[in-house]
Amino acid sequence: MCLECGCGRLSPVKIDGKPAGTEFLPIRAKEKSGEGRFIYTHGHVHPARELQVHEAIFAANDRKAGQNRRLFRDLNLFVLNVVSSPGSGKTTLLAKTIEKLGSFVRVGVIVGDLETDNDARRLRATGAPVVQITTATLCHLDAEMVARAAGTLDTKAIDILVIENVGNLVCPADFDLGENLRVALLSVTEGEDKPLKYPPLFRFADVVVLSKIDLLPHLDFDREAALSGIRRVNPKARIFEVSAKTGEGLDDWCNYLSSR
């Protein structure tokens, strides 16, 4: 797990500003060299102890993700997990998408951020129901957090649930949340080499959105190299090129979501 970046440390996760409990916080795990054993500590109650591990570290999350997926299917709810680096334009794209879909497709949003509810407030201005997950030190959302947050929404009143994941190109790629569609954003301000430098995020994406394309004339960004990198890592990914500012490409993107 992410011992270096803080994912294994105590983190007071909150759902819409209220403590969400600590029982589902990620557990710190460190392999004890040569013995195939791990040292676990929750960081809040128990002292460190050694346990023999007989299942994958992500098994508990994957089980919860499976439960989420079955629940979302029973609710006839289509779920997107939107992942990217900070500043790639996730929130702006989602706001424009919600506005363009209008009342024809009802959208609800779960927003994940380390601190503040800035993005949630921006998205609530569209009229969509939004719930905020504040993760503090955790650099990703997990399936349990999503289940807790979804439980505060009237899921029968929405058609699409969008999970705006914490801005990070690494950790969110490892966590199944129970989504139907994983969407990776790559903005033209980031550099065309990101798909090759951070392949797991793009390899496991169903859709890749190249965002902020209105800035292409002003940047030294190799569009063909970026598209080639995406296809090299994930030949099956559907690619959209979009500018939330000018609206270019939004029709194709929204039509795709409506059709799904």
Secondary structure, 3 states (H helix, E strand, C coil): CCCCCCCCCCCCCEECCEECCCCCCCCEEEEECCCCEEEEECCCCCCCEEECCCCCCCHHHHHHHHHHHHHHHHCCCEEEEEECCCCCCHHHHHHHHHHHHCCCCCEEEEEEECCCCHHHHHHHCCCCCEEEEECCCCCCCCHHHHHHHHCCCCHHHCCEEEEECCCCCCHHHHCCCCCCEEEEEEECCCCCCHHHHCHHHHHCCCEEEEECHHHHHHCCCCHHHHHHHHHHHCCCCEEEECCCCCCCCHHHHHHHHHHC
